[in-house]
Amino acid sequence: MSKTGNALAEKVAIVTGASSGIGRAIAVALAGAGAKVALAARHVERLQDVEREIVRNNGVAISVKTDVTNREEVKELVRHTELTLGPADILVNNAGVMYYTLMKNLHEHEWDAQIDVNIKGFTNCIGAVLGGMVSRGKGHIINMSSDAGRRGFAGLGVYSGTKFYVEGLSQAMRLELAGTGIRVTCIQPGDVKTDLITHSTDLEAKAQFDGSGRCRVLDPQDIANAVVYAASQPSHVGLNEILIEPREAPI
């Protein structure tokens, strides 16, 4: 776990999708910056591995088995976090799925999965923390978007649509929440070295449009560094977007 000082000392952060990949790197990095971290995902054994890593490095973390598509489980995640660690200062809304699929091939079950997690689950997490943040007059919601939330990508039509939702809701929230003390940041990664793309079953779409093998892609730590940077800004600073891509694959 890389130490980044105590920029987030005494802050409480919730990270969804924290059991692997980008979410795991974010959780470890936030703990390294001093935050107390609630780790949320469906795979509790993997969460506990992340928790042990954080604790070994003198950090504070708890694991909470959570399916973000289940609104009651998300509310329980926030309740348990507040009882155990304190009120949530930061939500990293990271849980997400992505499938390459050509629209003509009608992989409707994969469409549904992306809509359920990337839209419904994403919205459930905002709903669970927002009331408390408003009442306390402070908080930071960091939404994991994508460069596919900036531009529609062929082969990722539904995924791009879900990330456009993330961007649109985030923009509206910034306007609504001005004056409340709450910040909303979108992190917009390009291709990252995770197992996300391995889940795609539409091999035609993947062969035609997956460009992740054409250059050195991002590491999960690169995204984690961006999250810590955003979370560490002074309270008067609204860092709305961070677009982070492989150098050789700009949009």
C-alpha positions in Angstrom: 0.0 0.0 0.0 1.5 3.3 -1.0 1.6 6.0 1.6 0.5 9.4 0.5 0.6 11.2 3.8 -2.4 12.2 5.9 -4.3 14.3 3.4 -7.5 12.4 4.2 -6.9 11.8 8.0 -10.1 11.2 9.9 -12.2 11.1 6.7 -14.6 8.2 6.1 -14.8 6.8 2.6 -17.1 4.3 1.1 -15.8 2.5 -2.0 -18.1 0.3 -4.0 -16.7 -2.4 -6.3 -13.8 -2.6 -3.9 -13.0 -6.3 -4.2 -10.8 -6.1 -7.3 -9.3 -3.9 -10.0 -9.9 -0.2 -9.9 -12.0 -0.3 -6.7 -9.4 -2.3 -4.8 -6.6 0.2 -5.8 -8.8 3.1 -4.8 -9.6 1.7 -1.4 -5.9 1.0 -0.7 -4.9 4.4 -1.9 -7.5 6.2 0.2 -6.4 4.3 3.3 -2.8 5.2 2.5 -3.9 8.8 2.5 -5.4 8.4 6.0 -9.0 7.7 5.3 -11.0 5.1 7.1 -12.5 3.0 4.4 -15.7 0.9 4.1 -15.2 -1.7 1.4 -18.3 -2.8 -0.5 -18.8 -5.5 -3.1 -20.6 -8.8 -3.6 -17.5 -11.0 -3.1 -16.9 -10.8 0.6 -13.8 -13.1 0.6 -12.0 -10.8 -1.8 -13.1 -7.7 0.3 -11.6 -9.3 3.3 -8.3 -9.7 1.5 -8.3 -6.0 0.7 -9.2 -5.2 4.3 -6.3 -7.3 5.6 -3.9 -5.5 3.2 -5.0 -2.2 4.5 -4.8 -3.2 8.2 -1.3 -4.7 7.7 -0.2 -1.2 6.6 -1.8 0.4 9.7 -4.9 1.5 7.9 -8.5 1.2 9.0 -11.1 -0.7 6.9 -14.2 -2.7 7.2 -15.8 -5.1 4.7 -19.5 -5.0 4.0 -21.0 -7.5 1.5 -23.2 -5.3 -0.8 -25.0 -5.8 -4.1 -25.5 -2.2 -5.3 -28.6 -3.1 -7.3 -30.3 -3.9 -4.0 -31.4 -0.6 -2.5 -31.8 -2.0 1.0 -28.3 -3.5 1.0 -26.9 -0.2 0.0 -28.7 1.6 2.8 -27.4 -1.0 5.2 -23.9 -0.4 3.9 -24.2 3.3 4.8 -25.8 2.6 8.1 -23.1 0.1 9.1 -20.4 2.4 8.0 -21.7 5.3 10.0 -22.1 3.1 13.2 -18.6 1.6 12.8 -16.4 4.3 11.3 -18.5 7.5 11.4 -20.5 9.6 8.9 -19.5 9.1 5.3 -17.4 12.0 4.0 -16.6 10.5 0.6 -18.5 8.1 -1.6 -16.5 6.5 -4.5 -19.3 5.3 -6.7 -17.2 2.7 -8.5 -19.1 -0.5 -8.9 -19.7 -1.1 -12.6 -19.8 -3.7 -15.4 -18.9 -3.4 -19.1 -19.6 -5.6 -22.1 -18.5 -5.3 -25.7 -21.6 -6.0 -27.7 -22.9 -5.1 -31.1 -26.4 -3.8 -30.9 -27.5 -6.0 -33.8 -26.4 -9.1 -31.9 -29.0 -8.5 -29.2 -27.1 -9.5 -26.1 -30.0 -8.2 -24.0 -28.9 -9.9 -20.8 -25.6 -8.0 -20.9 -27.5 -4.8 -21.7 -29.7 -5.4 -18.6 -26.6 -6.1 -16.4 -25.0 -2.8 -17.4 -28.2 -0.8 -16.8 -28.8 -2.5 -13.5 -25.4 -1.9 -12.0 -24.1 1.2 -13.8 -27.4 3.2 -13.6 -29.7 1.7 -10.9 -26.9 0.6 -8.6 -25.1 3.9 -9.1 -28.2 5.9 -8.3 -28.9 3.7 -5.2 -25.5 4.7 -3.8 -26.1 8.4 -4.2 -29.5 8.1 -2.6 -28.1 6.3 0.4 -25.5 9.0 1.3 -27.0 12.2 0.0 -29.4 13.0 2.8 -26.7 12.7 5.5 -24.3 14.8 3.5 -26.8 17.5 3.0 -27.8 17.6 6.7 -24.1 17.8 7.7 -23.3 20.4 5.1 -20.3 18.6 3.6 -19.4 15.6 1.5 -17.8 14.5 -1.7 -19.4 12.1 -4.2 -16.8 10.7 -6.7 -18.5 9.0 -9.6 -16.6 6.5 -11.8 -17.5 7.5 -15.3 -15.5 6.8 -18.4 -14.2 8.3 -21.6 -17.2 6.5 -23.0 -19.3 9.1 -21.0 -17.7 11.8 -23.1 -18.2 10.1 -26.5 -20.2 7.1 -27.7 -18.0 4.2 -28.6 -18.9 1.6 -31.2 -19.3 -1.8 -29.6 -20.0 -0.2 -26.3 -23.4 1.4 -27.1 -25.2 0.4 -23.9 -22.1 0.9 -21.7 -21.6 4.4 -23.2 -25.3 5.1 -22.6 -24.9 4.2 -18.9 -21.9 6.5 -18.6 -23.7 9.4 -20.3 -26.3 8.9 -17.5 -23.5 9.2 -14.9 -22.3 12.4 -16.5 -25.8 13.9 -16.9 -26.8 13.2 -13.3 -23.5 14.4 -12.0 -23.8 17.7 -13.9 -27.4 18.3 -12.6 -26.3 17.4 -9.0 -23.5 20.0 -9.1 -26.1 22.7 -10.0 -28.7 21.5 -7.4 -26.1 21.1 -4.6 -24.3 24.4 -5.0 -24.3 26.1 -1.6 -24.7 22.9 0.3 -21.0 22.1 0.8 -21.1 19.0 -1.3 -18.8 18.3 -4.3 -19.4 15.9 -7.2 -16.5 14.7 -9.3 -16.5 12.4 -12.3 -13.4 10.3 -13.0 -13.3 9.4 -16.7 -10.8 6.5 -17.4 -9.9 5.1 -20.7 -8.7 1.5 -21.0 -7.4 0.1 -17.7 -5.6 -3.2 -17.1 -8.4 -5.1 -15.3 -10.4 -8.2 -16.0 -13.5 -6.1 -17.0 -13.3 -6.8 -20.7 -12.8 -10.5 -20.2 -16.5 -10.8 -19.3 -17.7 -10.0 -22.8 -19.3 -12.8 -24.7 -19.9 -11.1 -28.0 -16.6 -12.1 -29.6 -17.5 -10.3 -32.8 -17.8 -7.0 -31.0 -14.7 -7.6 -29.0 -12.6 -8.5 -32.0 -13.8 -5.5 -33.9 -13.6 -2.7 -31.3 -11.5 -3.7 -28.3 -8.3 -1.6 -28.8 -6.8 -2.3 -25.4 -4.0 -4.4 -26.8 -2.7 -1.6 -29.2 -0.8 0.4 -26.6 0.2 0.5 -22.9 -3.1 0.9 -21.1 -3.6 2.4 -17.6 -3.0 0.6 -14.4 -5.6 0.6 -11.6 -3.2 2.6 -9.5 -3.3 5.5 -12.1 -7.1 5.8 -11.4 -6.6 5.5 -7.7 -4.1 8.4 -7.8 -6.7 10.5 -9.6 -9.3 9.8 -6.9 -6.9 10.6 -4.0 -6.0 13.9 -5.8 -9.7 14.8 -6.2 -10.5 13.9 -2.6 -7.6 15.9 -1.3 -8.5 19.2 -2.7 -9.4 22.1 -0.4 -13.1 22.2 0.5 -13.8 25.3 -1.7 -12.5 23.6 -4.8 -14.9 21.8 -7.1 -12.9 19.4 -9.3 -15.7 18.4 -11.7 -13.9 16.0 -14.1 -10.7 14.1 -14.5 -10.2 12.5 -18.0 -7.4 10.0 -17.7 -6.3 8.0 -20.6 -3.4 6.0 -22.0 -1.1 8.5 -23.6 -1.2 6.8 -27.0 -5.1 6.5 -27.0 -6.6 9.9 -26.7 -10.1 10.8 -27.7 
